[in-house]
Amino acid sequence: MPSPPLHAGAAWLLACAAGLALTAPLAHAGPPAQRPAAPSPAVDPAAMAAAKRMGDYLRTLTSFEVVSDATVERVLDDAGDKAAFAERDTYKVRRPDAFFVETESDRRHRRYYYDGRSFTAYAPRAGIFAKGPAPATIPATLAQVYKDFGIALPLADLFTWGVEEPPPGPVQRAMHVGSVKLNGVDTDQYLFRGPRLQWQIWIERGERPLPRRVSTVTLDDPAKPAFTADLSWNTAVSFPPETFAFQPPSSAKPIALKLIDVEERPPAAPQP
């Protein structure tokens, strides 16, 4: 997942769940001569099926809006110290060839526009924008801007889940953690683990298996930075074409696309 990352509390919960999974068969064991129950598989087929069902449902959404309220951990230095930052990301999507994405935190603010022909990145605080030609589909555009310019949109797996069998990449562990009411919605919580990333996902129960929370931890970074996002969905929405077409303010200045994806701080408050 492009965004990093898991709290110690969540990791503790998962460790407890794993411990219960290992000890539960003992409580129901038969006479000593009876063969013990087989251990649960590392990759639970039911967990994989739940993720696939979610992806299949996302594939049916041709127009949607999703707002992500996230906490992002960033590694500050070689000592492994981390700081947590709040971030809000808003997606307005029209498949297969248009999106508007706005991501805002206390450190930077970006708006991304894609209209099926061009991709534009705009930094409102700095008053600069960069625009270039783009492929004809959303996945191809995301791949190109990452390859050519290092721009990784937060939660870009919202698109991957809809076109590939999720979760993407090799899966070494998959399990159902439990059921929980999340922000008033009944969900099932699942954990998946690969060689580089561990991620949890809370999937809405019922006829709309939407991801309602995503939590990841980057395993191949010694600091293991974490990312957690709560997702609010509107799946019954349509957008006018101008939603995806960038109209630069008169004061905005064009720059090279490769220069725009840099970290920034909000303007300092004037000193008395």
BELGI-V837325 format. One record per pair of residues at least 24 apart in sequence whose C-alpha atoms are under 10 Angstrom apart, sorted by the first residue. I is the first residue (numbers start at 1). J is the second residue. Records with the same first field share a line. If there is no record, write none. Layout:
I=J, J
This chain:
1=152, 154, 155, 156, 157, 158, 160, 167, 168, 169, 197, 198, 199, 216, 217, 218
2=151, 152, 153, 154, 155, 156, 157
3=72, 73, 152, 153, 154, 155, 156, 157, 215, 216, 217, 218, 225, 226, 227, 228, 229
4=71, 72, 73, 74, 154, 155, 197, 198, 199, 215, 216, 217, 218, 219, 224, 225, 226, 227, 228
5=71, 72, 73, 74, 197, 198, 199, 200, 214, 215, 216, 217, 218, 219, 224, 225, 226, 227, 228, 229
6=72, 73, 198, 199, 200, 214, 215, 216, 217, 218, 224, 225, 226, 227, 228
7=73, 215, 216, 217, 225, 226, 227, 228
8=226
10=200, 215
11=217
13=177
14=175, 176, 177, 178, 190, 191, 200
15=177
16=177
17=175, 176, 177, 178
18=175, 176, 177
21=175, 177
40=175
41=173, 174, 175
42=171, 172, 173, 174, 175, 192, 193
43=171, 172, 173, 174, 175, 191, 192, 193
44=173, 174, 175, 176, 192
45=174, 175, 176
46=174, 175, 176, 190
47=173, 174, 175, 176, 177, 188, 189, 190, 191, 192
48=165, 166, 167, 171, 173, 174, 175, 176, 190, 191, 192
49=165, 166
50=166, 176, 188, 190, 203, 209
51=161, 165, 166, 167, 174, 190, 192, 201, 202, 203, 209, 210, 211
52=161, 162, 164, 165, 166, 167, 209
53=161, 165, 166, 203, 208, 209, 210
54=161, 162, 165, 166, 167, 203, 204, 208, 209, 210, 211
55=158, 159, 160, 161, 162, 163, 164, 165, 166, 167, 209, 210, 211
56=161, 162, 163, 164, 165, 166, 209
57=161, 162, 207, 208, 209, 210
58=158, 159, 160, 161, 162, 163, 208, 209, 210, 211, 235
59=95, 158, 159, 160, 161, 162, 163, 164
60=95, 162
61=93, 94, 95, 162, 235, 236
62=93, 94, 95, 96, 235, 236, 237, 238
63=92, 93, 94, 95, 96, 98, 99, 234, 235, 236, 237, 238, 239
64=91, 92, 93, 94, 95, 99, 233, 234, 235, 236, 237, 238, 239
65=90, 91, 92, 93, 94, 99, 100, 101, 232, 233, 234, 235, 236, 237, 238, 239
66=90, 91, 92, 93, 101, 158, 230, 231, 232, 233, 234, 235
67=91, 92, 101, 102, 103, 229, 230, 231, 232, 233, 234
68=103, 154, 155, 212, 213, 214, 228, 229, 230, 231, 232, 233
69=213, 228, 229, 230, 231, 232
70=105, 154, 213, 214, 215, 227, 228, 229, 230, 231
71=105, 215, 226, 227, 228, 229, 230
72=105, 215, 216, 225, 226, 227, 228, 229
73=217, 223, 224, 225, 226, 227, 228
74=223, 224, 225, 226, 227
75=221, 222, 223, 224, 225, 226
76=223
77=223
78=222, 223
79=222, 223
80=221, 222, 223, 224, 225
81=223, 225
82=223, 224, 225, 226
83=225
84=225, 226, 227
85=227
86=228, 229
87=154, 229
88=154, 229, 230
89=153, 154, 155, 229, 231
90=154, 231, 232
91=154, 155, 156, 158, 233
92=234, 237, 238, 239, 243, 244
93=138, 159, 237, 238, 239, 243, 244
94=138, 237, 238, 239, 241, 243, 244
95=137, 138, 159
96=136, 137, 138, 139, 159
97=135, 136, 137, 138, 139, 140, 141, 244
98=136, 137, 138, 141, 241, 243, 244, 245
99=138, 239, 243, 244, 245
100=243, 244, 245, 246
101=153, 154, 244
102=153, 154
103=153, 154
105=264, 265, 266
106=264, 265, 266
107=263, 264, 265, 266, 267
108=261, 262, 263, 264, 265, 266
109=263, 264, 265, 266
110=153, 260, 261
111=246
112=153, 244, 245, 246
113=243, 244, 245, 246, 247
114=138, 141, 142, 243, 244, 245, 246
115=241, 242, 243, 244, 245, 246
116=141, 244, 245
117=141, 245
118=244, 245, 246
119=145, 244, 245, 246, 257
120=244, 245, 246, 247, 257
121=151, 246, 255, 257, 260, 261
122=246, 248, 252, 253, 254, 255, 257, 260, 261
123=252, 260, 261, 262, 264
124=249, 252
125=264, 265, 266, 267
126=252, 253, 260, 264, 265, 266, 267
127=248, 249, 250, 251, 252, 253, 254
128=248, 249, 251, 252, 253, 254, 255, 256, 260
129=246, 248, 249, 252, 253, 254, 255, 256, 257, 259, 260
130=253, 254, 255, 256, 257, 258, 259, 260, 261
131=246, 254, 255, 256, 257
132=256, 257
139=163
145=257, 258
148=257, 258
149=256, 257, 258, 259, 260, 261
150=258, 259, 261
151=257, 258, 260, 261, 262
152=261
155=214, 229
158=211
167=192, 193, 194, 199
168=194
169=193, 194, 195, 196, 197
170=194, 195, 196, 197
171=195, 197, 198
172=198
173=198
174=198, 199, 200
175=200
176=200, 201, 202
177=201, 202
178=202
179=203, 204, 205
180=204
181=205
182=212, 213, 230
183=212, 213, 230, 231, 232
185=212
186=212
187=211, 212, 213
188=212
189=213, 214
190=214
191=215, 216
192=216
193=217, 219
194=218, 219
195=219, 220
196=220, 221
197=221, 224
198=224, 226
199=226, 227, 228
200=228
201=228, 229
202=230, 231
208=235
210=235
